[in-house]
Amino acid sequence: MKKIFSAMKRIWMLFAQKLGKINSILLLSIVYFVIIGIMSLVVRILRKDLLHKKIDPVRTSYWQNRPSSEPTLERHKFQF
């Protein structure tokens, strides 16, 4: 009896593992495309240029200066 249940458990766990992989891929894909889709619609409706891709013919440079800060030991301790 123990061998039968052991074989059934092994088959069931293999099936569950495959089903779990399919479910996770499917659910994550749906969530990703729904969230990205809604965000892209909102950005398009509001006509925002979040990546600053629009070319401005008046500007001479697109360089953005970083605010300078003093190099301290505490700042170098936590670099990221």
Contacts in CASP RR format, 6 or more apart in sequence:
PFRMAT RR
TARGET T0000
AUTHOR 0000-0000-0000
METHOD contacts of the structure
MODEL  1
MKKIFSAMKRIWMLFAQKLGKINSILLLSIVYFVIIGIMSLVVRILRKDL
LHKKIDPVRTSYWQNRPSSEPTLERHKFQF
43 50 0 8 1.000
52 62 0 8 1.000
69 75 0 8 1.000
END
